[in-house]
Amino acid sequence: MFRYLALAFGLFLALPAHSQEPVDQALVRAATDMFTMNDKARADAIEKLAARNKPDIAAPLIELMPFFPGNADRIAEILRQITGADIKTAWFEWMLWQEANPQIRPFAGYDTVKARFLGQINLDFLRFVYPGVASEIRLEEIAWGGLAPDGIPALVNPKFTPASEGSWLHDNELVFGVSINGDNRAYPQRIMDWHEMANDVVGGVPVALAYCTLCGAAILYETLPQGRVLPFEFGSSGLLYRSNKLMYDRQSDSLWSQLTGKPVVGKLVGSGLELKPRPVVVTRWQYWRTLHPDTQVLSLDTGHPQIV
């Protein structure tokens, strides 16, 4: 999990902290030190943070809890003391508490702590979250989804076959059906479970089918907003916001909400960009094939290994 720790730690010490409020560098350092693999150093850092005795230290403590269960009881004790919440040692419940209390803001410099934390998991996360990054969502509510960026490989201009060659699909299997300008496509859920993003052109329209396996939502977006020359290409960031995937565009490395089609973290925040949704039908393969006998279906030959 923390295999990049040694390399990352040296890099993160050089990262500046940007905030309009004065930054307590000792506090930032103590919060960062909590994520060390050294048990004693971690415990000492937790106590340094606890000595502040203010609710603005809740975010990094909540983040730490699932990674080091040996410290979870002490962390929960500190959280109860500084927040007054009656919650036991349960990370998800503390995340829900955090969501319900937006008035409690992390201390100045938390963006640096967040970047250092994510970078210890995988340095590629620094493409998305870094000190001073613009954000329309609370950084403390961004959680690691258990995979690296593009750990779930997105499809780009995938292959399709005629419906007659889709015998590997059972009649009752779910597909995501798309129809644009007479071009009918079926994206089997079975394949989308392994890829979550499909960058495609349907009926001459550049689109991305964004599927979140956690919330079960499949949304189709046009990827060429007005004013752009080239369409966006999207991948899976490996990060979540309130249990919903955060996708990212490969042009700017900005994070986008899969549910709203808007950039929420990164360079494109405040740009006014918003992806236009298109209809997508969730139905059984036999129904879609009957309704659209000329449909094409996503090929098993995706260029990536998978279990089908």
N, C-alpha and C positions, 0 to 999 in steps of 0.2 A: 504493500500500500504506500509506504513512504520510501520507495527505492530511489527517489531522486533527492532524498534529504540532504546528503552531503554537498552535492553540487548546488542545489537550490538555496541552501542556507547562506552560502557565501554571496550568491547573487542578490538575495533579498535584503541583505544588510546594506546594499548599495541603493535600494529603491527609495526614492524620496517620498515623503508623505505630503499630500496636498489637501488643504482644508482652509476654509475661511476662519475657523476657530483655532486658537492656539493649541498646538499638539504637545502632549506630555510624552516625550520620547521614552522615558522610563516605563510608562504605562504600556506603550506600544510594544516595547521590548519584552516586558513581562507577559503580555498576552501572546506574543509570538513564541516565547520560550515554552509556553504550555504544550505546544505540539511536538516537543522533543521526544525521542524514544528513550531518553534517560529518565527512569522512574523518579529518582530523587529530585532532579532538576525540574521535572514537570510538577511534582508536588509543591516544591518551593515557589514556582511561578504561579501556581493556583492560589497559594496563600498571599502572595504579593498583590495579586489582583483582588482577592477578597478583602484585603485591608482598605481598599478604596471605599467599600461599603456603600456603593451607589448602584442603582438599577442599570446604569449605562454600560456596565460590564457584563450584562446578561448574554449578549449575542455570542461572544467567543466562548463563553462557558457552555452554552447550549450546543455549539458546534463541536466542542471537544468531547462531549458526553458519549456518543456512540462509538468513538474510536478507541477510547480507553475506559472500558467498563470497570476496571479496578479503581478508578477515580470517580465513578459516576455518583456514588452515594454522597461523597463530600461535595461534589459539584451541585447536586440537588439541594443539599443543606444550605449552601451559600445562596443559591437562587431563591429558595424560600425566604431566607433572611432579608435579601435586598428587594424582593418584589412583593412579599406578603401573600403570594399565591400558595394554595394548599395542594401542591402536586408532588407526587412521590418521584422515584427515580424512573422516569419514562420520557425518553427523548422526544417522541412524537407529540406527547401531551404538552411538553414545553414549547415545541414548535407551534402548536396551535395557540398556546398562550401568547407567544410572540406575535403571531398574526393578528390576534385580537387586541393587541396593545401597541398600535403604531405611534402613540404619543411618547413611548420610551425609545429614545434614539441612542444609538451607540456613541461612545466617546469619540472625540475628534482623533482621526488617525486610524479608525477602524477599517477604512478601505485598504490601507496598507496591510493590516493584519489579515484581512480576507484574502488579499492577493497572495500573501506569503503562505497562508494555509492551503489554498488551492494549488499553488505552485509546488508544495511539498508532495501533493498527490501526483501531479503531472505538470511538468513545466509548460505544456501547451495551453493550460488553462489561463496563463498570463496573456494570451492573445485576447481574451475576453474580459477579464477582470484585472485591473491594475490600479495603483494609487491615482486618485483623481479622476477615475472613469466616470463619465456621465451616466446617470441611471434614472429611469422613471419607476423602478420598483425598488424595494428595500433590499440592499445587498445581503442583509442578515437572513433573509428568507430564501436566498439561493442556496440550494443543497446539491451535493455531489450525488449523481445517480448511479454510481458504482462502475462507470466505464470512462475510458479516455475519450477525448474529442474524436469523433468519427469511429469510435469503438463499435457503433452500429453503422455499417457503411451505407451511405445514401446511394440510390440508383441515379444514374445520369444517362439520359437518352436510352433507356433499356429496350431490349428486344421484345417483340410481340409476335404471336403466331395466330393463325385463324382459329375460330372456335372449334372447327373440326379436329384440330390437333390438341385440344384441351382435354383429352380423355383421362388424363391424370387427375383431373378435378372431379370430385363427387358432386352430384346434383345439389345436395343440401349445403355445400360449403359456401361461406360468406365471401362475397366479392364487393369491391368498391367500384361502382359503375360510373363512368364519365362519358358524356356525349356533348361534343362541341362541333358545330358546323358540319354535322353529318358524320363525324369521326367518332365511332363508338369504341370504348376501351374498357376492359375489365382487369382490375388489380386484385388478385386473390389475397384475402387477409392472411392466409398462410405464408405468403411470400413477404407481405408488408410487415409481418411480425419480425422478420429478420433484417429489415432495412429501414422502416419507419419513414423514410423520405424517398420520393420518386420525382426527380426533375425531368420533365418531359415536354413535348410539344404535341398538343392535341388539336386537330382542326386548324392548324396554323397558329395556335395561341400558346405561347410559353407558359407552362404551369408547373406547380409543385404540389404533389399530394403529400400532406403532412399528417402522419398517423402517430398518435400517442398511445402506446400499449397500456400505460398505467391508467389513463382515464377513458380509453376506448373510443376516442374521438378521431375521426378522419376528416380533414378539411382540405378542400382544393382551393389553391390561390393562383391568380395570375401573377407572374413574376416579372413583368415588364411594366412598372408603374409609369404614369405619364411623366415625360421629361427625361427618361433614361433611354440610352441608345441600346444597351445590352441588358438582357434579363439577368436577374439575380440567380445564383445557384446556391442551394441550401444544403446544409449537413446537420447532423445531430451533435450538439455541443458536449453531451455527457452531463449537463447540469439541469436541475429541475427548479421550478418555482411553484410552490403549493401543489406539488405532486404532478405538475404538468411540464412536459418537455420544453426546454428552451432550444430552439433551432438557431442556426447562425448562417449568415451569408458569407460566402467565400471571397467576396470582393473587399469587404471592410472588416470582417471578423466581429461585426455587431451581433448581439444576441437579440432574437425576436421571440415574441409570444406566439406559440402555436395556436392559441385560441383567438387572438385578436388580429394577427397578421401585421403587428406594428413592432418597430425596433424599440427595445426597452433598456438595453445596456450597450454603451459603446459609442462609436463615432457618429452613428446615424440618429441618435437620440435628439429630438428637437427638429429633425429634418422635415417633418410633416409627411413622410412617406407612409403609405398604408397599402397593403396588398389587397386587391379586389377578390372577394371570394366567388367561387363558381359552384353550381350545384354538383353534389356527388350523392349517388344512391347506394345505400347499404342493403344488399339483397342476396338471395340465393342464386347460385350459378345457373340453375335451370331456368329461373324466372328471367334473369338478365339475358340469357342466350335465346330464350323464346321471344322476348320483346325486341331484341336486336340480333337477328340471326347473322348479320354481317359483322358482328363484333370481333375485335381482336382481343386476345388475352395475353397478359404478361407472361413471357417465356420463363421456364425454369432455368434457362441459361442466362443467369444474371451477371456472370463474371466473378461471383463470390461463392465460396463454399457454404452450404446450408443443409439442414435436415428437412426433407419434405415428406 
